[in-house]
Amino acid sequence: MVDEKLIIRDFEAKYLNTISDEIIPGIGRLYKTPDGSKYPSVTTVLSAMSDNTWLDDWREAIGEKHANEITKNACLRGTSMHHLLEKHLLNEELDKEELGWWFYKQLLIYVNKIEYYAVELPLWSDQLKIAGRVDCIGLYENKLSIIDFKTSKKSKRATDIENYFLQCTIYALMLFELTGVFSKNIIVLIATEEGVPQVFRRKTLDYAKQAVLVIRKYHSSK
């Protein structure tokens, strides 16, 4: 029987600190893989291929300065929550004064169901020419899953977060290409400003074809 945990842990030990990234104005985030290839991040690709007119309208409605402040704060709280969750899974000491503590606490009921295999693991695909870092890979309710942590101003509907499912699917495809381990399950955990956490469960194969088409469309547009 294949020991998926051992395979992923061995991959993590070999590649955890071997991928770097930079933000290129007008392009987005690019990752440099161990062999020197440069690929766009998963979020860069999905954002570029999405209809963001609502975001432009929102920024215009509230003003550029205010929009930048809101975006910056959302980014900081999200980064802080991810940091806390990562330390929690690694059983490291936590700082209750961190900005993301409120969001971290919301997700504990779900995160405590995880038997983690890897956190913040770099992944890339030479076939799809894309890269990124997955929040968490592990068992969730005893099923191997790609697990993503998100923050939000308010509760989401599944139709609002299709890109999250595509994001996790792409991580699963990259993991399979690199290790031969395939995660059939997607778990998206969302902490909200309303204090109502959410968990979404999906199947990777339900989004695989769409994910590949989006990536190919992105590359063909360049």
PEPEQUI-V106027 format. One record per residue. N is the residue number from 1. PHI is phi as a letter, one per 20 degrees, with the letter a starting at -180 (none if undefined). D_CENTER is the distance of its C-alpha to the mean C-alpha in whole Angstrom. Layout:
[[N PHI D_CENTER] [N PHI D_CENTER]]
This chain:
[[1 none 29] [2 f 26] [3 e 24] [4 f 21] [5 f 20] [6 f 22] [7 f 21] [8 f 17] [9 f 19] [10 f 21] [11 f 18] [12 f 17] [13 f 20] [14 e 21] [15 c 18] [16 g 16] [17 d 18] [18 d 19] [19 c 16] [20 c 16] [21 b 15] [22 b 17] [23 d 17] [24 d 20] [25 g 21] [26 n 21] [27 d 19] [28 p 16] [29 e 14] [30 d 15] [31 d 14] [32 d 18] [33 e 18] [34 g 20] [35 e 23] [36 n 23] [37 f 21] [38 d 19] [39 c 16] [40 f 14] [41 f 10] [42 g 8] [43 f 8] [44 f 12] [45 f 13] [46 f 12] [47 f 13] [48 f 16] [49 e 17] [50 d 16] [51 e 19] [52 d 19] [53 f 23] [54 f 22] [55 f 20] [56 f 23] [57 f 26] [58 f 24] [59 f 24] [60 f 28] [61 f 29] [62 d 28] [63 n 29] [64 f 27] [65 f 27] [66 f 26] [67 f 23] [68 f 22] [69 f 23] [70 f 21] [71 f 18] [72 f 18] [73 f 18] [74 f 15] [75 f 13] [76 f 15] [77 f 15] [78 f 11] [79 f 12] [80 f 14] [81 f 13] [82 g 10] [83 f 13] [84 f 15] [85 f 13] [86 f 13] [87 f 17] [88 f 17] [89 f 16] [90 e 18] [91 m 21] [92 d 21] [93 f 23] [94 d 22] [95 d 23] [96 f 24] [97 e 24] [98 f 21] [99 g 20] [100 e 17] [101 g 19] [102 g 20] [103 f 16] [104 g 16] [105 f 19] [106 f 18] [107 e 15] [108 g 18] [109 g 20] [110 e 16] [111 f 15] [112 f 19] [113 e 18] [114 e 16] [115 d 18] [116 f 15] [117 d 16] [118 b 13] [119 c 11] [120 l 9] [121 e 10] [122 f 11] [123 c 11] [124 b 13] [125 c 16] [126 f 19] [127 f 20] [128 e 17] [129 l 17] [130 b 13] [131 b 11] [132 r 8] [133 c 7] [134 e 5] [135 g 5] [136 b 8] [137 c 11] [138 r 14] [139 e 16] [140 c 16] [141 l 20] [142 m 21] [143 c 18] [144 g 16] [145 b 13] [146 e 9] [147 d 8] [148 c 5] [149 d 7] [150 c 8] [151 d 11] [152 b 14] [153 f 18] [154 b 19] [155 f 18] [156 d 16] [157 e 18] [158 g 16] [159 f 18] [160 f 16] [161 c 12] [162 g 13] [163 f 10] [164 f 7] [165 f 9] [166 f 10] [167 g 6] [168 f 6] [169 f 10] [170 f 10] [171 g 8] [172 f 11] [173 f 13] [174 f 13] [175 g 13] [176 f 16] [177 f 18] [178 e 18] [179 c 19] [180 n 20] [181 e 18] [182 d 17] [183 e 15] [184 e 16] [185 d 14] [186 c 11] [187 c 11] [188 d 9] [189 d 11] [190 c 12] [191 d 14] [192 c 17] [193 f 19] [194 f 22] [195 n 21] [196 d 20] [197 f 17] [198 c 16] [199 c 14] [200 d 14] [201 d 15] [202 b 15] [203 d 16] [204 g 14] [205 f 18] [206 f 18] [207 c 15] [208 f 16] [209 f 19] [210 f 17] [211 f 14] [212 f 17] [213 f 19] [214 f 17] [215 f 16] [216 f 20] [217 f 21] [218 f 19] [219 f 20] [220 f 24] [221 e 24] [222 e 24]]
